[in-house]
Amino acid sequence: MRIEASTRALIDEAATLLGKTRTDFMIDVARRQAIDVLLDQRLFVLETGAYDAFVQALDNPPAPGPKLKRLMARKPVWEA
């Protein structure tokens, strides 16, 4: 990776404090950031009223419309 000397020094200092190599430090940080990014896309928090409405909507979905019925009647591509 091409990075400025001051940034590399900062990373090296932090890695040394944790007893890690630069590579191990960067992999750990990148892994944690990747997990955070993915959780941001999958985890959400709702207040009680909004949560109750959300669960109600999940438990009582609308009846399938004509487009969904057509889609579900089609043979999947992988079964062709």
PDB file with one MODEL, atoms N, CA, C and O in Angstrom:
MODEL        1
ATOM      1  N   MET A   1       0.839  -1.157   0.000  1.00  0.00           N
ATOM      2  CA  MET A   1       0.000   0.000   0.000  1.00  0.00           C
ATOM      3  C   MET A   1       0.895   1.235   0.000  1.00  0.00           C
ATOM      4  O   MET A   1       1.884   1.287   0.731  1.00  0.00           O
ATOM      5  N   ARG A   2       0.560   2.198  -0.793  1.00  0.00           N
ATOM      6  CA  ARG A   2       1.313   3.449  -0.814  1.00  0.00           C
ATOM      7  C   ARG A   2       0.635   4.450   0.101  1.00  0.00           C
ATOM      8  O   ARG A   2      -0.499   4.865  -0.138  1.00  0.00           O
ATOM      9  N   ILE A   3       1.343   4.830   1.147  1.00  0.00           N
ATOM     10  CA  ILE A   3       0.806   5.796   2.100  1.00  0.00           C
ATOM     11  C   ILE A   3       1.894   6.789   2.474  1.00  0.00           C
ATOM     12  O   ILE A   3       3.086   6.505   2.362  1.00  0.00           O
ATOM     13  N   GLU A   4       1.464   7.942   2.914  1.00  0.00           N
ATOM     14  CA  GLU A   4       2.414   8.970   3.329  1.00  0.00           C
ATOM     15  C   GLU A   4       3.224   8.478   4.518  1.00  0.00           C
ATOM     16  O   GLU A   4       2.751   7.672   5.319  1.00  0.00           O
ATOM     17  N   ALA A   5       4.447   8.972   4.619  1.00  0.00           N
ATOM     18  CA  ALA A   5       5.346   8.561   5.700  1.00  0.00           C
ATOM     19  C   ALA A   5       4.744   8.858   7.068  1.00  0.00           C
ATOM     20  O   ALA A   5       4.878   8.048   7.986  1.00  0.00           O
ATOM     21  N   SER A   6       4.088   9.994   7.220  1.00  0.00           N
ATOM     22  CA  SER A   6       3.504  10.346   8.519  1.00  0.00           C
ATOM     23  C   SER A   6       2.371   9.386   8.892  1.00  0.00           C
ATOM     24  O   SER A   6       2.208   9.039  10.061  1.00  0.00           O
ATOM     25  N   THR A   7       1.598   8.962   7.906  1.00  0.00           N
ATOM     26  CA  THR A   7       0.512   8.003   8.167  1.00  0.00           C
ATOM     27  C   THR A   7       1.093   6.643   8.520  1.00  0.00           C
ATOM     28  O   THR A   7       0.616   5.985   9.444  1.00  0.00           O
ATOM     29  N   ARG A   8       2.117   6.217   7.792  1.00  0.00           N
ATOM     30  CA  ARG A   8       2.770   4.942   8.082  1.00  0.00           C
ATOM     31  C   ARG A   8       3.356   4.957   9.502  1.00  0.00           C
ATOM     32  O   ARG A   8       3.246   3.975  10.235  1.00  0.00           O
ATOM     33  N   ALA A   9       3.975   6.077   9.876  1.00  0.00           N
ATOM     34  CA  ALA A   9       4.557   6.189  11.221  1.00  0.00           C
ATOM     35  C   ALA A   9       3.475   6.097  12.286  1.00  0.00           C
ATOM     36  O   ALA A   9       3.670   5.449  13.315  1.00  0.00           O
ATOM     37  N   LEU A  10       2.343   6.735  12.051  1.00  0.00           N
ATOM     38  CA  LEU A  10       1.223   6.683  12.987  1.00  0.00           C
ATOM     39  C   LEU A  10       0.729   5.247  13.153  1.00  0.00           C
ATOM     40  O   LEU A  10       0.501   4.780  14.268  1.00  0.00           O
ATOM     41  N   ILE A  11       0.571   4.563  12.033  1.00  0.00           N
ATOM     42  CA  ILE A  11       0.116   3.164  12.058  1.00  0.00           C
ATOM     43  C   ILE A  11       1.141   2.293  12.775  1.00  0.00           C
ATOM     44  O   ILE A  11       0.779   1.455  13.600  1.00  0.00           O
ATOM     45  N   ASP A  12       2.403   2.487  12.465  1.00  0.00           N
ATOM     46  CA  ASP A  12       3.460   1.698  13.102  1.00  0.00           C
ATOM     47  C   ASP A  12       3.476   1.920  14.613  1.00  0.00           C
ATOM     48  O   ASP A  12       3.655   0.975  15.382  1.00  0.00           O
ATOM     49  N   GLU A  13       3.290   3.162  15.031  1.00  0.00           N
ATOM     50  CA  GLU A  13       3.289   3.472  16.465  1.00  0.00           C
ATOM     51  C   GLU A  13       2.132   2.766  17.170  1.00  0.00           C
ATOM     52  O   GLU A  13       2.305   2.178  18.237  1.00  0.00           O
ATOM     53  N   ALA A  14       0.956   2.834  16.557  1.00  0.00           N
ATOM     54  CA  ALA A  14      -0.210   2.173  17.148  1.00  0.00           C
ATOM     55  C   ALA A  14      -0.019   0.658  17.173  1.00  0.00           C
ATOM     56  O   ALA A  14      -0.352   0.009  18.164  1.00  0.00           O
ATOM     57  N   ALA A  15       0.512   0.094  16.095  1.00  0.00           N
ATOM     58  CA  ALA A  15       0.749  -1.350  16.043  1.00  0.00           C
ATOM     59  C   ALA A  15       1.740  -1.771  17.118  1.00  0.00           C
ATOM     60  O   ALA A  15       1.545  -2.789  17.783  1.00  0.00           O
ATOM     61  N   THR A  16       2.799  -0.991  17.289  1.00  0.00           N
ATOM     62  CA  THR A  16       3.813  -1.298  18.304  1.00  0.00           C
ATOM     63  C   THR A  16       3.205  -1.280  19.698  1.00  0.00           C
ATOM     64  O   THR A  16       3.504  -2.150  20.516  1.00  0.00           O
ATOM     65  N   LEU A  17       2.362  -0.307  19.973  1.00  0.00           N
ATOM     66  CA  LEU A  17       1.715  -0.232  21.291  1.00  0.00           C
ATOM     67  C   LEU A  17       0.889  -1.480  21.589  1.00  0.00           C
ATOM     68  O   LEU A  17       0.753  -1.892  22.741  1.00  0.00           O
ATOM     69  N   LEU A  18       0.344  -2.071  20.536  1.00  0.00           N
ATOM     70  CA  LEU A  18      -0.467  -3.285  20.714  1.00  0.00           C
ATOM     71  C   LEU A  18       0.343  -4.567  20.556  1.00  0.00           C
ATOM     72  O   LEU A  18      -0.193  -5.668  20.685  1.00  0.00           O
ATOM     73  N   GLY A  19       1.651  -4.416  20.274  1.00  0.00           N
ATOM     74  CA  GLY A  19       2.505  -5.593  20.104  1.00  0.00           C
ATOM     75  C   GLY A  19       2.231  -6.333  18.814  1.00  0.00           C
ATOM     76  O   GLY A  19       2.381  -7.554  18.750  1.00  0.00           O
ATOM     77  N   LYS A  20       1.827  -5.600  17.780  1.00  0.00           N
ATOM     78  CA  LYS A  20       1.496  -6.215  16.490  1.00  0.00           C
ATOM     79  C   LYS A  20       2.398  -5.663  15.398  1.00  0.00           C
ATOM     80  O   LYS A  20       2.999  -4.598  15.536  1.00  0.00           O
ATOM     81  N   THR A  21       2.473  -6.411  14.322  1.00  0.00           N
ATOM     82  CA  THR A  21       3.150  -5.897  13.140  1.00  0.00           C
ATOM     83  C   THR A  21       2.202  -4.931  12.442  1.00  0.00           C
ATOM     84  O   THR A  21       1.003  -4.912  12.719  1.00  0.00           O
ATOM     85  N   ARG A  22       2.751  -4.133  11.538  1.00  0.00           N
ATOM     86  CA  ARG A  22       1.913  -3.221  10.758  1.00  0.00           C
ATOM     87  C   ARG A  22       0.840  -4.011  10.009  1.00  0.00           C
ATOM     88  O   ARG A  22      -0.325  -3.613   9.984  1.00  0.00           O
ATOM     89  N   THR A  23       1.236  -5.130   9.397  1.00  0.00           N
ATOM     90  CA  THR A  23       0.284  -5.931   8.629  1.00  0.00           C
ATOM     91  C   THR A  23      -0.830  -6.463   9.523  1.00  0.00           C
ATOM     92  O   THR A  23      -2.008  -6.337   9.188  1.00  0.00           O
ATOM     93  N   ASP A  24      -0.464  -7.058  10.658  1.00  0.00           N
ATOM     94  CA  ASP A  24      -1.485  -7.590  11.567  1.00  0.00           C
ATOM     95  C   ASP A  24      -2.415  -6.492  12.059  1.00  0.00           C
ATOM     96  O   ASP A  24      -3.629  -6.683  12.133  1.00  0.00           O
ATOM     97  N   PHE A  25      -1.842  -5.342  12.396  1.00  0.00           N
ATOM     98  CA  PHE A  25      -2.646  -4.211  12.858  1.00  0.00           C
ATOM     99  C   PHE A  25      -3.636  -3.781  11.779  1.00  0.00           C
ATOM    100  O   PHE A  25      -4.821  -3.594  12.057  1.00  0.00           O
ATOM    101  N   MET A  26      -3.156  -3.625  10.561  1.00  0.00           N
ATOM    102  CA  MET A  26      -4.028  -3.151   9.475  1.00  0.00           C
ATOM    103  C   MET A  26      -5.102  -4.173   9.138  1.00  0.00           C
ATOM    104  O   MET A  26      -6.236  -3.804   8.832  1.00  0.00           O
ATOM    105  N   ILE A  27      -4.758  -5.448   9.191  1.00  0.00           N
ATOM    106  CA  ILE A  27      -5.766  -6.483   8.924  1.00  0.00           C
ATOM    107  C   ILE A  27      -6.840  -6.457  10.006  1.00  0.00           C
ATOM    108  O   ILE A  27      -8.030  -6.537   9.700  1.00  0.00           O
ATOM    109  N   ASP A  28      -6.425  -6.346  11.273  1.00  0.00           N
ATOM    110  CA  ASP A  28      -7.402  -6.293  12.368  1.00  0.00           C
ATOM    111  C   ASP A  28      -8.329  -5.087  12.232  1.00  0.00           C
ATOM    112  O   ASP A  28      -9.546  -5.210  12.378  1.00  0.00           O
ATOM    113  N   VAL A  29      -7.751  -3.933  11.955  1.00  0.00           N
ATOM    114  CA  VAL A  29      -8.554  -2.714  11.819  1.00  0.00           C
ATOM    115  C   VAL A  29      -9.494  -2.820  10.615  1.00  0.00           C
ATOM    116  O   VAL A  29     -10.664  -2.448  10.703  1.00  0.00           O
ATOM    117  N   ALA A  30      -8.982  -3.324   9.500  1.00  0.00           N
ATOM    118  CA  ALA A  30      -9.814  -3.473   8.297  1.00  0.00           C
ATOM    119  C   ALA A  30     -10.949  -4.461   8.545  1.00  0.00           C
ATOM    120  O   ALA A  30     -12.074  -4.246   8.094  1.00  0.00           O
ATOM    121  N   ARG A  31     -10.652  -5.541   9.262  1.00  0.00           N
ATOM    122  CA  ARG A  31     -11.683  -6.539   9.574  1.00  0.00           C
ATOM    123  C   ARG A  31     -12.779  -5.926  10.443  1.00  0.00           C
ATOM    124  O   ARG A  31     -13.966  -6.104  10.168  1.00  0.00           O
ATOM    125  N   ARG A  32     -12.379  -5.201  11.494  1.00  0.00           N
ATOM    126  CA  ARG A  32     -13.377  -4.560  12.362  1.00  0.00           C
ATOM    127  C   ARG A  32     -14.228  -3.557  11.595  1.00  0.00           C
ATOM    128  O   ARG A  32     -15.441  -3.484  11.794  1.00  0.00           O
ATOM    129  N   GLN A  33     -13.597  -2.792  10.726  1.00  0.00           N
ATOM    130  CA  GLN A  33     -14.335  -1.812   9.936  1.00  0.00           C
ATOM    131  C   GLN A  33     -15.303  -2.509   8.978  1.00  0.00           C
ATOM    132  O   GLN A  33     -16.430  -2.054   8.783  1.00  0.00           O
ATOM    133  N   ALA A  34     -14.857  -3.609   8.386  1.00  0.00           N
ATOM    134  CA  ALA A  34     -15.728  -4.362   7.479  1.00  0.00           C
ATOM    135  C   ALA A  34     -16.958  -4.885   8.216  1.00  0.00           C
ATOM    136  O   ALA A  34     -18.072  -4.827   7.695  1.00  0.00           O
ATOM    137  N   ILE A  35     -16.755  -5.395   9.426  1.00  0.00           N
ATOM    138  CA  ILE A  35     -17.880  -5.878  10.228  1.00  0.00           C
ATOM    139  C   ILE A  35     -18.839  -4.734  10.533  1.00  0.00           C
ATOM    140  O   ILE A  35     -20.054  -4.888  10.414  1.00  0.00           O
ATOM    141  N   ASP A  36     -18.296  -3.593  10.922  1.00  0.00           N
ATOM    142  CA  ASP A  36     -19.148  -2.426  11.215  1.00  0.00           C
ATOM    143  C   ASP A  36     -19.963  -2.003  10.004  1.00  0.00           C
ATOM    144  O   ASP A  36     -21.152  -1.705  10.121  1.00  0.00           O
ATOM    145  N   VAL A  37     -19.328  -1.978   8.846  1.00  0.00           N
ATOM    146  CA  VAL A  37     -20.025  -1.582   7.621  1.00  0.00           C
ATOM    147  C   VAL A  37     -21.157  -2.558   7.327  1.00  0.00           C
ATOM    148  O   VAL A  37     -22.269  -2.144   7.000  1.00  0.00           O
ATOM    149  N   LEU A  38     -20.875  -3.852   7.442  1.00  0.00           N
ATOM    150  CA  LEU A  38     -21.911  -4.847   7.167  1.00  0.00           C
ATOM    151  C   LEU A  38     -23.037  -4.778   8.193  1.00  0.00           C
ATOM    152  O   LEU A  38     -24.208  -4.895   7.831  1.00  0.00           O
ATOM    153  N   LEU A  39     -22.698  -4.590   9.462  1.00  0.00           N
ATOM    154  CA  LEU A  39     -23.746  -4.476  10.481  1.00  0.00           C
ATOM    155  C   LEU A  39     -24.598  -3.234  10.264  1.00  0.00           C
ATOM    156  O   LEU A  39     -25.801  -3.253  10.523  1.00  0.00           O
ATOM    157  N   ASP A  40     -23.985  -2.162   9.792  1.00  0.00           N
ATOM    158  CA  ASP A  40     -24.761  -0.956   9.508  1.00  0.00           C
ATOM    159  C   ASP A  40     -25.810  -1.212   8.445  1.00  0.00           C
ATOM    160  O   ASP A  40     -26.824  -0.515   8.391  1.00  0.00           O
ATOM    161  N   GLN A  41     -25.580  -2.196   7.605  1.00  0.00           N
ATOM    162  CA  GLN A  41     -26.530  -2.518   6.547  1.00  0.00           C
ATOM    163  C   GLN A  41     -27.565  -3.545   6.993  1.00  0.00           C
ATOM    164  O   GLN A  41     -28.574  -3.742   6.316  1.00  0.00           O
ATOM    165  N   ARG A  42     -27.323  -4.199   8.122  1.00  0.00           N
ATOM    166  CA  ARG A  42     -28.193  -5.283   8.549  1.00  0.00           C
ATOM    167  C   ARG A  42     -28.879  -5.067   9.888  1.00  0.00           C
ATOM    168  O   ARG A  42     -29.895  -5.702  10.171  1.00  0.00           O
ATOM    169  N   LEU A  43     -28.350  -4.198  10.698  1.00  0.00           N
ATOM    170  CA  LEU A  43     -28.880  -3.996  12.039  1.00  0.00           C
ATOM    171  C   LEU A  43     -29.504  -2.613  12.148  1.00  0.00           C
ATOM    172  O   LEU A  43     -28.889  -1.616  11.770  1.00  0.00           O
ATOM    173  N   PHE A  44     -30.692  -2.558  12.650  1.00  0.00           N
ATOM    174  CA  PHE A  44     -31.313  -1.266  12.890  1.00  0.00           C
ATOM    175  C   PHE A  44     -32.090  -1.339  14.192  1.00  0.00           C
ATOM    176  O   PHE A  44     -32.562  -2.403  14.593  1.00  0.00           O
ATOM    177  N   VAL A  45     -32.212  -0.217  14.832  1.00  0.00           N
ATOM    178  CA  VAL A  45     -32.865  -0.141  16.137  1.00  0.00           C
ATOM    179  C   VAL A  45     -34.118   0.712  16.004  1.00  0.00           C
ATOM    180  O   VAL A  45     -34.106   1.768  15.372  1.00  0.00           O
ATOM    181  N   LEU A  46     -35.184   0.240  16.604  1.00  0.00           N
ATOM    182  CA  LEU A  46     -36.453   0.960  16.555  1.00  0.00           C
ATOM    183  C   LEU A  46     -36.960   1.231  17.965  1.00  0.00           C
ATOM    184  O   LEU A  46     -36.715   0.453  18.888  1.00  0.00           O
ATOM    185  N   GLU A  47     -37.662   2.332  18.115  1.00  0.00           N
ATOM    186  CA  GLU A  47     -38.336   2.597  19.382  1.00  0.00           C
ATOM    187  C   GLU A  47     -39.510   1.627  19.508  1.00  0.00           C
ATOM    188  O   GLU A  47     -39.922   1.017  18.521  1.00  0.00           O
ATOM    189  N   THR A  48     -40.036   1.488  20.695  1.00  0.00           N
ATOM    190  CA  THR A  48     -41.060   0.473  20.971  1.00  0.00           C
ATOM    191  C   THR A  48     -42.245   0.536  20.011  1.00  0.00           C
ATOM    192  O   THR A  48     -42.641  -0.494  19.464  1.00  0.00           O
ATOM    193  N   GLY A  49     -42.814   1.705  19.794  1.00  0.00           N
ATOM    194  CA  GLY A  49     -43.980   1.822  18.911  1.00  0.00           C
ATOM    195  C   GLY A  49     -43.652   1.437  17.483  1.00  0.00           C
ATOM    196  O   GLY A  49     -44.420   0.726  16.835  1.00  0.00           O
ATOM    197  N   ALA A  50     -42.522   1.898  16.993  1.00  0.00           N
ATOM    198  CA  ALA A  50     -42.107   1.569  15.627  1.00  0.00           C
ATOM    199  C   ALA A  50     -41.790   0.086  15.509  1.00  0.00           C
ATOM    200  O   ALA A  50     -42.100  -0.538  14.494  1.00  0.00           O
ATOM    201  N   TYR A  51     -41.171  -0.481  16.545  1.00  0.00           N
ATOM    202  CA  TYR A  51     -40.868  -1.917  16.532  1.00  0.00           C
ATOM    203  C   TYR A  51     -42.153  -2.736  16.472  1.00  0.00           C
ATOM    204  O   TYR A  51     -42.249  -3.693  15.703  1.00  0.00           O
ATOM    205  N   ASP A  52     -43.136  -2.361  17.281  1.00  0.00           N
ATOM    206  CA  ASP A  52     -44.414  -3.083  17.284  1.00  0.00           C
ATOM    207  C   ASP A  52     -45.076  -3.021  15.909  1.00  0.00           C
ATOM    208  O   ASP A  52     -45.619  -4.020  15.436  1.00  0.00           O
ATOM    209  N   ALA A  53     -45.034  -1.861  15.271  1.00  0.00           N
ATOM    210  CA  ALA A  53     -45.618  -1.719  13.928  1.00  0.00           C
ATOM    211  C   ALA A  53     -44.851  -2.566  12.918  1.00  0.00           C
ATOM    212  O   ALA A  53     -45.446  -3.178  12.031  1.00  0.00           O
ATOM    213  N   PHE A  54     -43.529  -2.596  13.058  1.00  0.00           N
ATOM    214  CA  PHE A  54     -42.693  -3.394  12.159  1.00  0.00           C
ATOM    215  C   PHE A  54     -43.018  -4.884  12.290  1.00  0.00           C
ATOM    216  O   PHE A  54     -43.203  -5.578  11.291  1.00  0.00           O
ATOM    217  N   VAL A  55     -43.085  -5.361  13.528  1.00  0.00           N
ATOM    218  CA  VAL A  55     -43.410  -6.773  13.762  1.00  0.00           C
ATOM    219  C   VAL A  55     -44.810  -7.089  13.251  1.00  0.00           C
ATOM    220  O   VAL A  55     -45.034  -8.150  12.669  1.00  0.00           O
ATOM    221  N   GLN A  56     -45.745  -6.183  13.463  1.00  0.00           N
ATOM    222  CA  GLN A  56     -47.119  -6.373  12.977  1.00  0.00           C
ATOM    223  C   GLN A  56     -47.128  -6.515  11.448  1.00  0.00           C
ATOM    224  O   GLN A  56     -47.816  -7.374  10.897  1.00  0.00           O
ATOM    225  N   ALA A  57     -46.357  -5.664  10.782  1.00  0.00           N
ATOM    226  CA  ALA A  57     -46.292  -5.738   9.315  1.00  0.00           C
ATOM    227  C   ALA A  57     -45.663  -7.053   8.860  1.00  0.00           C
ATOM    228  O   ALA A  57     -46.101  -7.637   7.869  1.00  0.00           O
ATOM    229  N   LEU A  58     -44.642  -7.523   9.574  1.00  0.00           N
ATOM    230  CA  LEU A  58     -44.024  -8.808   9.225  1.00  0.00           C
ATOM    231  C   LEU A  58     -44.968  -9.975   9.465  1.00  0.00           C
ATOM    232  O   LEU A  58     -45.015 -10.920   8.677  1.00  0.00           O
ATOM    233  N   ASP A  59     -45.716  -9.905  10.555  1.00  0.00           N
ATOM    234  CA  ASP A  59     -46.634 -10.991  10.899  1.00  0.00           C
ATOM    235  C   ASP A  59     -47.888 -11.007  10.032  1.00  0.00           C
ATOM    236  O   ASP A  59     -48.553 -12.038   9.927  1.00  0.00           O
ATOM    237  N   ASN A  60     -48.218  -9.876   9.409  1.00  0.00           N
ATOM    238  CA  ASN A  60     -49.443  -9.771   8.610  1.00  0.00           C
ATOM    239  C   ASN A  60     -49.144  -9.132   7.256  1.00  0.00           C
ATOM    240  O   ASN A  60     -49.578  -8.014   6.978  1.00  0.00           O
ATOM    241  N   PRO A  61     -48.398  -9.850   6.417  1.00  0.00           N
ATOM    242  CA  PRO A  61     -48.071  -9.270   5.109  1.00  0.00           C
ATOM    243  C   PRO A  61     -49.322  -9.126   4.251  1.00  0.00           C
ATOM    244  O   PRO A  61     -50.311  -9.826   4.469  1.00  0.00           O
ATOM    245  N   PRO A  62     -49.281  -8.220   3.278  1.00  0.00           N
ATOM    246  CA  PRO A  62     -50.426  -8.084   2.385  1.00  0.00           C
ATOM    247  C   PRO A  62     -50.575  -9.340   1.524  1.00  0.00           C
ATOM    248  O   PRO A  62     -49.624 -10.098   1.331  1.00  0.00           O
ATOM    249  N   ALA A  63     -51.774  -9.536   1.020  1.00  0.00           N
ATOM    250  CA  ALA A  63     -52.017 -10.687   0.152  1.00  0.00           C
ATOM    251  C   ALA A  63     -51.190 -10.541  -1.134  1.00  0.00           C
ATOM    252  O   ALA A  63     -50.963  -9.426  -1.603  1.00  0.00           O
ATOM    253  N   PRO A  64     -50.748 -11.654  -1.693  1.00  0.00           N
ATOM    254  CA  PRO A  64     -49.968 -11.590  -2.928  1.00  0.00           C
ATOM    255  C   PRO A  64     -50.783 -10.963  -4.058  1.00  0.00           C
ATOM    256  O   PRO A  64     -51.953 -11.286  -4.263  1.00  0.00           O
ATOM    257  N   GLY A  65     -50.131 -10.061  -4.777  1.00  0.00           N
ATOM    258  CA  GLY A  65     -50.775  -9.430  -5.920  1.00  0.00           C
ATOM    259  C   GLY A  65     -50.512 -10.230  -7.187  1.00  0.00           C
ATOM    260  O   GLY A  65     -49.828 -11.253  -7.138  1.00  0.00           O
ATOM    261  N   PRO A  66     -51.038  -9.788  -8.311  1.00  0.00           N
ATOM    262  CA  PRO A  66     -50.889 -10.540  -9.563  1.00  0.00           C
ATOM    263  C   PRO A  66     -49.431 -10.669 -10.017  1.00  0.00           C
ATOM    264  O   PRO A  66     -49.050 -11.710 -10.550  1.00  0.00           O
ATOM    265  N   LYS A  67     -48.613  -9.636  -9.816  1.00  0.00           N
ATOM    266  CA  LYS A  67     -47.210  -9.721 -10.239  1.00  0.00           C
ATOM    267  C   LYS A  67     -46.461 -10.791  -9.443  1.00  0.00           C
ATOM    268  O   LYS A  67     -45.695 -11.568 -10.013  1.00  0.00           O
ATOM    269  N   LEU A  68     -46.679 -10.830  -8.143  1.00  0.00           N
ATOM    270  CA  LEU A  68     -46.022 -11.834  -7.312  1.00  0.00           C
ATOM    271  C   LEU A  68     -46.501 -13.230  -7.690  1.00  0.00           C
ATOM    272  O   LEU A  68     -45.705 -14.167  -7.743  1.00  0.00           O
ATOM    273  N   LYS A  69     -47.799 -13.373  -7.952  1.00  0.00           N
ATOM    274  CA  LYS A  69     -48.332 -14.682  -8.341  1.00  0.00           C
ATOM    275  C   LYS A  69     -47.702 -15.158  -9.646  1.00  0.00           C
ATOM    276  O   LYS A  69     -47.362 -16.334  -9.777  1.00  0.00           O
ATOM    277  N   ARG A  70     -47.543 -14.246 -10.618  1.00  0.00           N
ATOM    278  CA  ARG A  70     -46.891 -14.618 -11.885  1.00  0.00           C
ATOM    279  C   ARG A  70     -45.438 -15.011 -11.644  1.00  0.00           C
ATOM    280  O   ARG A  70     -44.956 -16.002 -12.191  1.00  0.00           O
ATOM    281  N   LEU A  71     -44.756 -14.238 -10.834  1.00  0.00           N
ATOM    282  CA  LEU A  71     -43.361 -14.525 -10.544  1.00  0.00           C
ATOM    283  C   LEU A  71     -43.200 -15.892  -9.893  1.00  0.00           C
ATOM    284  O   LEU A  71     -42.322 -16.666 -10.273  1.00  0.00           O
ATOM    285  N   MET A  72     -44.031 -16.184  -8.931  1.00  0.00           N
ATOM    286  CA  MET A  72     -43.935 -17.456  -8.222  1.00  0.00           C
ATOM    287  C   MET A  72     -44.343 -18.638  -9.098  1.00  0.00           C
ATOM    288  O   MET A  72     -43.943 -19.770  -8.824  1.00  0.00           O
ATOM    289  N   ALA A  73     -45.121 -18.399 -10.132  1.00  0.00           N
ATOM    290  CA  ALA A  73     -45.551 -19.469 -11.033  1.00  0.00           C
ATOM    291  C   ALA A  73     -44.469 -19.811 -12.065  1.00  0.00           C
ATOM    292  O   ALA A  73     -44.500 -20.884 -12.667  1.00  0.00           O
ATOM    293  N   ARG A  74     -43.513 -18.894 -12.266  1.00  0.00           N
ATOM    294  CA  ARG A  74     -42.447 -19.137 -13.246  1.00  0.00           C
ATOM    295  C   ARG A  74     -41.488 -20.222 -12.769  1.00  0.00           C
ATOM    296  O   ARG A  74     -41.258 -20.380 -11.570  1.00  0.00           O
ATOM    297  N   LYS A  75     -40.940 -20.958 -13.714  1.00  0.00           N
ATOM    298  CA  LYS A  75     -39.944 -21.968 -13.403  1.00  0.00           C
ATOM    299  C   LYS A  75     -38.602 -21.264 -13.219  1.00  0.00           C
ATOM    300  O   LYS A  75     -38.216 -20.463 -14.070  1.00  0.00           O
ATOM    301  N   PRO A  76     -37.882 -21.540 -12.136  1.00  0.00           N
ATOM    302  CA  PRO A  76     -36.585 -20.874 -11.911  1.00  0.00           C
ATOM    303  C   PRO A  76     -35.582 -21.186 -13.017  1.00  0.00           C
ATOM    304  O   PRO A  76     -35.608 -22.273 -13.594  1.00  0.00           O
ATOM    305  N   VAL A  77     -34.720 -20.258 -13.304  1.00  0.00           N
ATOM    306  CA  VAL A  77     -33.718 -20.404 -14.350  1.00  0.00           C
ATOM    307  C   VAL A  77     -32.848 -21.630 -14.103  1.00  0.00           C
ATOM    308  O   VAL A  77     -32.496 -22.344 -15.042  1.00  0.00           O
ATOM    309  N   TRP A  78     -32.499 -21.876 -12.837  1.00  0.00           N
ATOM    310  CA  TRP A  78     -31.614 -22.990 -12.532  1.00  0.00           C
ATOM    311  C   TRP A  78     -32.286 -24.355 -12.687  1.00  0.00           C
ATOM    312  O   TRP A  78     -31.617 -25.385 -12.610  1.00  0.00           O
ATOM    313  N   GLU A  79     -33.599 -24.370 -12.904  1.00  0.00           N
ATOM    314  CA  GLU A  79     -34.313 -25.626 -13.142  1.00  0.00           C
ATOM    315  C   GLU A  79     -34.629 -25.818 -14.624  1.00  0.00           C
ATOM    316  O   GLU A  79     -35.245 -26.812 -15.007  1.00  0.00           O
ATOM    317  N   ALA A  80     -34.214 -24.888 -15.435  1.00  0.00           N
ATOM    318  CA  ALA A  80     -34.537 -24.974 -16.866  1.00  0.00           C
ATOM    319  C   ALA A  80     -33.761 -26.075 -17.548  1.00  0.00           C
ATOM    320  O   ALA A  80     -33.913 -26.284 -18.752  1.00  0.00           O
TER     321      ALA A  80
ENDMDL
END
